Amino acid sequence: MQIGVDSFAASIADPTSGIRLEPVERMQNLLEEIELADLAGLDVFGIGEHHRQEFLDSAPAVILAAAAARTKRIRLTSAVTVLSAADPVRVFQEFATLDLISEGRAEIVAGRGSFVESYPLFGLRLEDYDALFAEKLELLLKIRGSRKVHWSGKHRAALTGQAIYPRPLQDELPIWIGVGGTPASFVRAGILGLPLMVAIIGGEPERFRPLIDLYREAGRRTGHSPEQLTVGLHMIGFLADTTEQAAEEFFPGYAHTFTEIGKERGWPPATRSQFDRLRGPTGALLIGDAETVSEKILHVNEQLGGISRITFQMGVATLPHQKMLRAIEILGTRVAPVVRKELAAMSVHREAGSNAAG
């Protein structure tokens, strides 16, 4: 299992002091976080895409390129690229360039986005939300598969054999599909045989099992191998030296952010009791010390029938930079090794059982 971190480059005022970092300082802190994630042995770091005041990630490929120059091993991905509101040609060019800069570590997680500001910003109709994504995903995959592209659609000018450069270092630039809870999105990813990144930010992870099974079945029926049908999870999480410390440090910013978003979406204010339920054994929050979080990852992996990647969204709360660095260090040096060891042991045990049965 690959383990990593996602960030939206949040620039949110501290809910207790009201102090907000200057954007330049927040961006430098983010680059230090990615650099540490690489040194700590994490597998992947993702940058989201938003077009709102409280986030600095409107140009994720630029941030990832800066990170590529400061890292050696960690994979660098979007989380997600709002493909519905983008030009697939430019998206491919940007991430192919990132792939060259990073020497083959770039990935795209393509999605429709959970916020809608980008649609009017780029002159698009929200009514075309899904049609835009389906059409642009088709074009992005065609560009990945061929230097010269013949394509026509409703929402973009046709391509009549134009060559699209640069080409990435990787033979096939990885493209994941980012999804929330819409069954059709899971089916689409399965039919296309693309890896799936599921955003689980509330409730219980177990409720996503039927949707993941739907994805796997759609892929199987279309003729894709199980190895192609990989599942990743994007989940909110945070670590500290004790579980109590992690909860106390993370909750104020978490409550502030989700209460503010809730005002837009009709959600009730975030409460401590709700937060504590979600960080419990069956909830969606991965918050605690190394042992607590490791056990929960293994539990979620079992519930969902095996996952290939999990990324921690730590930036929904406003936290001092040093606490963020400590959380990343714990994740890389104390959680990831334990999870990998346990999963490897389980794999050996299953293989031995299969051989004995045969």
C-alpha positions as CSV (number, residue, x, y, z in Angstrom):
1,M,0.0,0.0,0.0
2,Q,1.2,3.5,-0.9
3,I,0.8,6.0,1.9
4,G,1.0,9.8,1.4
5,V,-0.4,13.2,2.0
6,D,-2.7,15.6,0.1
7,S,-2.9,19.3,0.6
8,F,-5.1,22.1,-0.6
9,A,-2.5,24.7,0.3
10,A,-5.0,26.1,2.8
11,S,-4.4,29.7,3.9
12,I,-7.0,29.9,6.7
13,A,-6.8,32.1,9.7
14,D,-6.2,30.4,13.1
15,P,-9.7,30.0,14.6
16,T,-8.4,31.0,18.1
17,S,-6.0,33.8,17.3
18,G,-7.3,35.0,14.0
19,I,-3.8,35.1,12.6
20,R,-3.3,34.1,8.9
21,L,0.0,33.3,7.4
22,E,1.1,35.4,4.4
23,P,0.7,33.4,1.2
24,V,4.4,33.4,0.5
25,E,5.1,31.9,3.9
26,R,2.3,29.4,3.6
27,M,3.7,28.2,0.2
28,Q,7.2,27.9,1.6
29,N,5.9,25.8,4.5
30,L,4.1,23.6,2.0
31,L,7.2,22.9,0.0
32,E,9.0,22.0,3.2
33,E,6.2,19.6,4.1
34,I,6.6,17.9,0.7
35,E,10.3,17.7,1.1
36,L,10.0,16.1,4.5
37,A,7.4,13.6,3.2
38,D,10.0,12.5,0.7
39,L,12.7,12.2,3.3
40,A,10.4,10.4,5.7
41,G,9.7,7.6,3.1
42,L,6.2,8.5,2.1
43,D,5.1,7.4,-1.4
44,V,3.0,10.2,-2.7
45,F,2.1,13.9,-2.2
46,G,-1.0,15.4,-3.9
47,I,-2.0,19.0,-4.4
48,G,-5.7,19.9,-4.9
49,E,-7.2,22.5,-7.2
50,H,-9.5,25.3,-5.9
51,H,-10.3,28.8,-7.0
52,R,-11.2,30.3,-3.6
53,Q,-9.7,32.8,-1.3
54,E,-8.9,30.3,1.4
55,F,-6.8,28.0,-0.8
56,L,-3.5,28.7,-2.7
57,D,-3.7,25.7,-5.1
58,S,-5.3,27.1,-8.2
59,A,-2.2,26.1,-10.2
60,P,-1.2,22.6,-8.7
61,A,1.2,21.7,-11.5
62,V,3.3,24.8,-10.6
63,I,3.5,23.8,-6.9
64,L,4.3,20.2,-7.8
65,A,7.1,21.3,-10.2
66,A,8.7,23.4,-7.4
67,A,8.4,20.3,-5.1
68,A,10.0,18.1,-7.8
69,A,13.1,20.2,-7.7
70,R,13.4,19.6,-3.9
71,T,12.6,15.8,-3.8
72,K,14.0,12.6,-5.2
73,R,11.6,9.7,-4.8
74,I,8.1,10.7,-3.8
75,R,5.4,10.6,-6.5
76,L,3.7,14.0,-7.2
77,T,0.0,14.1,-8.1
78,S,-3.0,16.3,-8.4
79,A,-5.7,15.9,-5.9
80,V,-7.8,16.5,-7.9
81,T,-7.4,18.2,-11.3
82,V,-10.8,19.8,-12.0
83,L,-10.9,18.4,-15.5
84,S,-14.4,19.6,-16.3
85,A,-13.2,23.2,-16.1
86,A,-9.8,22.7,-17.8
87,D,-8.4,22.1,-21.3
88,P,-7.2,18.5,-21.5
89,V,-4.4,19.5,-23.9
90,R,-3.0,22.0,-21.3
91,V,-3.5,19.5,-18.5
92,F,-1.5,16.9,-20.3
93,Q,1.2,19.3,-21.3
94,E,1.6,20.6,-17.7
95,F,1.8,17.1,-16.2
96,A,4.0,15.8,-19.0
97,T,6.4,18.7,-18.2
98,L,6.1,17.9,-14.5
99,D,7.0,14.3,-15.4
100,L,10.2,15.4,-17.1
101,I,11.2,17.7,-14.3
102,S,10.5,15.0,-11.7
103,E,12.2,12.2,-13.8
104,G,9.0,10.2,-14.0
105,R,7.1,10.8,-10.8
106,A,4.0,12.7,-12.1
107,E,0.4,11.6,-11.9
108,I,-3.0,13.0,-12.5
109,V,-6.1,12.4,-10.4
110,A,-8.9,13.8,-12.6
111,G,-12.3,14.8,-11.1
112,R,-15.2,17.1,-11.4
113,G,-14.4,19.0,-8.2
114,S,-16.5,19.4,-5.0
115,F,-16.6,23.2,-5.4
116,V,-18.1,24.9,-8.4
117,E,-16.4,28.3,-8.6
118,S,-14.3,27.2,-11.6
119,Y,-17.3,26.9,-13.8
120,P,-18.4,30.5,-14.1
121,L,-14.7,31.6,-13.7
122,F,-13.9,29.8,-17.0
123,G,-17.1,30.6,-18.7
124,L,-18.7,27.2,-18.3
125,R,-22.2,26.1,-17.4
126,L,-22.7,24.2,-14.2
127,E,-25.6,22.4,-16.0
128,D,-22.9,20.7,-18.1
129,Y,-21.0,19.4,-15.0
130,D,-20.9,15.7,-16.0
131,A,-21.0,16.1,-19.8
132,L,-17.9,18.3,-19.6
133,F,-16.0,15.8,-17.5
134,A,-16.9,12.8,-19.6
135,E,-15.9,14.5,-22.9
136,K,-12.7,16.0,-21.5
137,L,-11.7,12.7,-19.9
138,E,-12.1,11.0,-23.3
139,L,-9.8,13.6,-24.9
140,L,-7.2,13.4,-22.1
141,L,-7.0,9.6,-22.6
142,K,-6.7,10.0,-26.3
143,I,-3.8,12.5,-25.9
144,R,-2.1,10.1,-23.5
145,G,-2.4,7.3,-26.0
146,S,-1.2,9.1,-29.1
147,R,1.1,12.0,-30.1
148,K,-1.3,13.0,-32.9
149,V,-4.9,13.2,-32.0
150,H,-8.1,13.1,-34.1
151,W,-11.0,14.1,-31.9
152,S,-14.2,16.1,-31.9
153,G,-16.7,17.0,-29.2
154,K,-19.3,19.4,-28.1
155,H,-17.4,21.5,-25.5
156,R,-14.0,22.1,-27.2
157,A,-12.7,22.7,-30.7
158,A,-11.9,19.6,-32.6
159,L,-8.4,18.2,-33.0
160,T,-7.5,17.1,-36.6
161,G,-4.2,15.3,-36.2
162,Q,-2.3,18.0,-34.3
163,A,0.7,16.7,-32.3
164,I,0.7,17.3,-28.6
165,Y,4.1,17.8,-26.8
166,P,6.0,17.4,-24.7
167,R,5.6,13.6,-24.0
168,P,6.2,12.4,-20.5
169,L,9.1,10.3,-19.4
170,Q,6.7,7.5,-18.2
171,D,5.5,5.3,-21.0
172,E,1.9,6.0,-19.8
173,L,1.3,8.9,-17.6
174,P,-0.8,7.6,-14.7
175,I,-4.4,9.0,-14.7
176,W,-6.7,8.2,-11.8
177,I,-10.4,9.0,-11.5
178,G,-11.3,11.0,-8.3
179,V,-14.8,10.2,-7.1
180,G,-17.1,11.1,-4.2
181,G,-20.3,9.0,-3.8
182,T,-21.9,8.9,-7.2
183,P,-22.4,5.3,-8.4
184,A,-22.1,6.3,-12.1
185,S,-18.6,7.7,-11.5
186,F,-17.5,4.4,-10.0
187,V,-18.9,2.5,-12.9
188,R,-17.3,4.9,-15.4
189,A,-13.8,4.4,-13.9
190,G,-14.3,0.6,-13.9
191,I,-15.4,0.5,-17.5
192,L,-12.3,2.5,-18.5
193,G,-10.0,0.4,-16.4
194,L,-8.6,3.4,-14.6
195,P,-7.4,3.5,-11.0
196,L,-9.9,4.9,-8.6
197,M,-9.3,7.6,-5.9
198,V,-12.3,7.7,-3.4
199,A,-12.7,10.8,-1.2
200,I,-14.0,9.7,2.2
201,I,-14.4,12.8,4.4
202,G,-17.3,11.7,6.7
203,G,-19.5,8.9,7.8
204,E,-18.1,5.4,7.9
205,P,-15.7,4.1,5.2
206,E,-17.5,0.7,5.2
207,R,-20.5,2.3,3.4
208,F,-18.3,2.8,0.3
209,R,-17.8,-1.0,-0.1
210,P,-20.8,-1.5,-2.4
211,L,-19.6,1.4,-4.6
212,I,-16.1,0.0,-4.8
213,D,-17.5,-3.5,-5.6
214,L,-19.5,-1.8,-8.3
215,Y,-16.3,-0.3,-9.8
216,R,-14.5,-3.7,-9.6
217,E,-17.5,-5.5,-11.2
218,A,-17.8,-3.0,-14.0
219,G,-14.1,-3.3,-14.7
220,R,-14.2,-7.1,-14.6
221,R,-17.2,-7.2,-17.0
222,T,-15.3,-4.9,-19.4
223,G,-12.3,-7.3,-19.4
224,H,-9.9,-5.4,-17.2
225,S,-7.6,-7.3,-15.0
226,P,-7.7,-7.0,-11.2
227,E,-4.3,-5.4,-11.2
228,Q,-5.7,-2.5,-13.3
229,L,-8.6,-1.9,-10.9
230,T,-6.8,-0.4,-8.0
231,V,-8.4,1.7,-5.3
232,G,-7.0,4.6,-3.4
233,L,-8.6,6.6,-0.6
234,H,-8.3,10.3,0.2
235,M,-9.2,10.7,3.9
236,I,-8.9,13.4,6.5
237,G,-6.2,12.6,9.1
238,F,-3.6,13.9,11.5
239,L,-1.0,12.4,13.8
240,A,0.7,13.4,17.0
241,D,2.7,11.6,19.8
242,T,-0.6,10.8,21.6
243,T,-4.1,10.3,20.4
244,E,-5.4,12.9,22.8
245,Q,-2.9,15.5,21.5
246,A,-3.8,14.8,17.9
247,A,-7.5,15.3,18.6
248,E,-7.0,18.5,20.7
249,E,-4.7,20.1,18.1
250,F,-6.8,19.2,15.0
251,F,-10.3,19.8,16.2
252,P,-10.5,23.6,16.4
253,G,-9.4,24.1,12.8
254,Y,-11.5,21.2,11.6
255,A,-14.6,22.5,13.2
256,H,-14.0,26.0,11.8
257,T,-13.5,24.8,8.3
258,F,-16.4,22.4,8.1
259,T,-18.7,24.9,9.8
260,E,-17.9,27.5,7.2
261,I,-18.3,25.1,4.3
262,G,-21.5,23.9,6.0
263,K,-23.0,27.4,5.7
264,E,-22.7,27.2,2.0
265,R,-24.1,23.6,1.7
266,G,-26.7,23.5,4.4
267,W,-24.8,21.3,6.8
268,P,-25.1,21.8,10.6
269,P,-22.1,23.2,12.5
270,A,-19.4,20.8,13.3
271,T,-19.4,19.6,16.9
272,R,-16.9,17.9,19.2
273,S,-19.2,14.9,19.7
274,Q,-19.5,14.4,16.0
275,F,-15.7,14.8,15.5
276,D,-15.1,12.2,18.3
277,R,-17.4,9.7,16.7
278,L,-15.7,10.1,13.3
279,R,-12.3,9.5,14.8
280,G,-13.6,6.4,16.6
281,P,-12.9,2.8,15.3
282,T,-15.5,2.9,12.5
283,G,-15.5,6.6,11.5
284,A,-13.8,8.3,8.6
285,L,-11.2,10.4,10.4
286,L,-7.6,9.0,10.7
287,I,-6.6,10.9,13.8
288,G,-4.4,9.7,16.6
289,D,-1.0,8.3,17.5
290,A,0.9,6.0,15.2
291,E,-0.5,2.8,16.7
292,T,-4.1,4.0,16.6
293,V,-3.9,5.2,13.0
294,S,-2.0,2.1,11.8
295,E,-4.7,-0.1,13.2
296,K,-7.4,1.9,11.6
297,I,-5.8,1.9,8.2
298,L,-5.5,-1.9,8.3
299,H,-9.2,-2.1,9.4
300,V,-10.3,0.1,6.5
301,N,-8.2,-1.9,4.1
302,E,-10.0,-5.1,5.2
303,Q,-13.4,-3.5,5.1
304,L,-13.0,-2.3,1.5
305,G,-11.5,-5.4,0.1
306,G,-7.9,-4.2,-0.3
307,I,-6.7,-0.7,-1.2
308,S,-3.6,0.3,-3.0
309,R,-3.1,3.9,-1.8
310,I,-4.2,6.1,1.1
311,T,-3.5,9.8,1.3
312,F,-4.0,12.0,4.4
313,Q,-5.7,15.4,4.0
314,M,-4.1,17.2,7.0
315,G,-4.7,20.7,5.8
316,V,-8.4,21.3,6.5
317,A,-7.3,22.5,10.0
318,T,-5.1,25.5,10.7
319,L,-2.0,24.1,12.4
320,P,1.4,25.5,13.3
321,H,4.0,24.4,10.7
322,Q,6.1,22.4,13.2
323,K,3.0,20.3,14.2
324,M,2.4,19.6,10.5
325,L,6.0,18.5,10.1
326,R,5.8,16.3,13.1
327,A,2.6,14.6,11.8
328,I,4.2,13.9,8.4
329,E,7.3,12.5,10.2
330,I,5.2,10.1,12.3
331,L,3.2,9.0,9.2
332,G,6.3,8.3,7.2
333,T,8.6,6.7,9.9
334,R,6.1,5.0,12.3
335,V,2.8,4.4,10.5
336,A,3.8,3.5,6.9
337,P,6.5,0.8,7.9
338,V,4.0,-0.9,10.3
339,V,1.2,-1.0,7.7
340,R,3.5,-2.2,5.0
341,K,4.9,-5.0,7.2
342,E,1.5,-6.1,8.3
343,L,0.1,-6.2,4.8
344,A,3.1,-8.1,3.5
345,A,2.7,-10.7,6.3
346,M,-1.0,-11.0,5.4
347,S,-0.1,-11.5,1.7
348,V,2.4,-14.3,2.6
349,H,-0.2,-16.0,4.8
350,R,-2.9,-15.9,2.1
351,E,-0.4,-17.2,-0.5
352,A,0.6,-20.1,1.8
353,G,-3.0,-20.9,2.5
354,S,-3.8,-20.9,-1.2
355,N,-0.9,-23.2,-2.0
356,A,-1.9,-25.6,0.7
357,A,-5.5,-25.7,-0.6
358,G,-4.2,-26.3,-4.1
